[in-house]
């Protein structure tokens, strides 16, 4: 399959998916379907590391807001969450290389990866609350990564934090100057490509099993709240519409 919105490559046991919808890499349904297709193609491959990277000034500023609305919301959630379900099914060590802003769904994609290498210029945040919705993947993953209280602060407050603060919280592994990002990422990834593919995969699986963590079951419950409760509120529709119309939302608290 020829991809238009991503670049996909497989070299030396490293599968790399590069977001290529410059400059901000908004994740629309078409782009996410390409990502899912690329992930599906890895099922029978010998892969040591799965890498997500991006072109442009942002890693990704999130999922297209217009695709949260109306009849598209359920399709958007299915395709977006399909990326994370596929990552879990593959069970590969995943690494995000973040050169710029990772916001909303972009932050969720980066943070869901097992490891993150970031430029000092990178920013991370879940500002969805400001447009009347919440980030399901962050709601699932953040408490497991950084604890409940800080997760609530970030998700309910919608703050955008620096790469260094994200590292201090445990969302990022390595922060480097922007001009050193490519070299540092290659070196970071290289430590894993020297190892056995099945040993990496089984060791990663053991770590997650040690958490006794059924993420798919939890995500289904979160999706139900998002689609059946949240998206039926007047404020969710108002917040999304206000964003598209470039105005401040008028909350009705209902």
N, C-alpha and C positions, 0 to 999 in steps of 0.2 A: 504493500500500500504506500502511495506517495503522500507524504504529510505536508500540509500547508502552514500549520500553526505551531508545530513543534519540529525539532530536529531529533533524530533518533540514531544512535550508533552503538555498536558492540565491538569492543576492542580489548584484547587481553583479559577477558573475564570481567570486564566492566561494561555494564549497560548504562548509557547516558541518555536521559531525556532532557532536552533543552527547550524551555519555553521560548517561543519565537513570535510573539505578537507585540512587537515594540510599539511604543516605548514602555508601557506600563504592564503589559502582559495580563490584561483582564482575562479571567478564565470564563469563556463562554462554553455553551454546551458542545459546540463543534470541536473546540480545542480539547475539552476533557474527553470527548469520545476518541480523539486521536491518541491521547495519553492512555486510555483504557485499551485501545487496540495494541499499542506498543507493549503494554504490560502483558496482555494475553499472549503475545508472540514469544515471551520469555519462558513459557511453561516448560518447554522441553529443551531449554538451553542450559549449558553449564556456565553459571554466572556466580561470581564471587561478591560483587558489589553493584548495587543499583544507585545511580547518581541522578539527582535532579539539579539542574542549573538553569540559567536564564540569560537571554540577551536583552539589551536595553538598560534603561536607568533604574528599573525596578525589577526585583525578582518576580513579584506579582502583587498587585494592589487588591486582589480579591475576585470573587465571582461577579459577573455582570449583574448589576442591580436590577435591570429590567427583567432578567430571567428568574428573579425571585417571585414575580408577580403573576396573578391570574392562573391560567392553566399550565404555565411553565414551571411553577414551583415544584411540583411533584417530580417532574422529569429532571429538573435541575438537581434536586437532592439525590435522585437515583443515580445519575451520571457522576456527580461530584463524589458522593460516598462510595461509588463503585471503584474509584481510584484507590481508596484506603482499604477497601475489602480485598481488592486484587493484591495490594502490597502485603496484606496479612496472609493471603492464600499462598503467595510466592514464598514468603518466609525468608526473603533475602535481606542481608545487611544493607540498609539504605542510608545514603548520605546526601544532605542538601548543601549546595554551595551558593551562598546568598550574597549578592553583590550590592543590592540596594534595598528598597523598601519591600518588606514582606508583611502585607496587611490583610486582614480578613481571611478569605480562603487561601491567599498566598502564605500567610503566617501559619495557617493550619497545615498546609502541605509541607512547609519547611519543618515545623515542629514535630509533625508525625514521623518524619524520617528519624531513624535511630540516632544519627549523629549529624551535627551541623557545623560547617565552617563558614564564617561570616567576615565580610569586610567591616572595618571600623565605621564605614559610612552606612551600613545596613541598619534598618529600623524594623521593629517587630511590634505588632499590635492587633487587637481585635476590636475595631471601632463599630461593629455591627449594632450595638445597643443604641447608638446615636441615630440610627435610621429605623429603629423600631423592631429589630430582630436580634437573634443571638447566634453564635457560632457553634453548631452541634459538635463538630470534631474537637474544637478546643474544650467544650464542656466535657467531652469524653476523656481527652488526653491530658489536659493541663493539671487536674488534681492528682493524677498518677505521677506526673513529672515534677511539679513544683509545690505540691501541697494545696490544701483547700483554701486557706485564707488568702494567699497571694493570687490564686486562680480566680476567686470571687472578685478581688480588687481589679484585676486586669480585664475580666470578661464583663463585669457589671459597670466598671468605670470607663472602659473603652480607651484607656491610655495607650499611647505609642511610646515604646521604650528603645533605648539605644542597644546596639549589639553587645556592648560591655555589660549593661544591666541584664540583658537576656542571658549572658554567660554566667553572671553572678547568681542568677536564679536557677540555672541548670537547663535552660532551653537551648543553649549554644555551647559547643565544645571548645572552639578555637576562634579567636578574633585576631585579625591581622590587618596591616595597612592595605588599602585598596590595590596599590601597585604590586603587592606580594600575594594577592589572593590566588591567582592561577597556580603559581609555583607551590604555595603552601597547601592548597587543596590536593594537588597531584601527589605531594609528599605524604599527606595525611591518608589519602586513599591507598597509596602504594604499600603502606604497612599491612594492609589486609589482602592485597592481591598476591602477596608472597605466601599466603596460607592456603590450606586445602578448602575447596569449595564446600564439600559436604560437612567438614568439621566446623566451618564458620556457620553454616546453616543450622546444624544441630545444637551448637553452643548457644546461638541466638535463641533458638526455640526453647532451650532449657531455661534461659534467663526469664523469658516471658511466662513460661509455665510456673516458674518460681513465684510469680506474682499472683498465681491462681486467678487469672484475669480473663473473663469471657467478654472481650471487647465488642464482638458482633451482637451479642444479646443486649448489652448496654446501649449500643448505638441504635438498635431497633426501638428501644424505649424512648431515647432522645428524639429520634425522628418522629415518633408519634406525637410527642409534645409540640414539636416544631410545626408539623403539617396540620394536625387536628386541633390544636389549641392556639398557638401563637398566630398562625397565618389567618385565623378566623377573627382576630381582634381588629377593631377599627384603627388602633394605633400602629399596628404593623403595616397596614396598607397606607396610612398617612405618612409614616416615616419613609417608606420606599418611594412613594409618589413625590414627596418633598425633595428627596435627593435628586430624582430625575429632573425636577423642575427648578433645582438649584435655589431652594428657599429653606428657611427653618421650619421644622414640623410644628404643627399645633396639636399637642397631645390632648386627647379626650379622656384619657385614663380608663378606656374601655375597649 
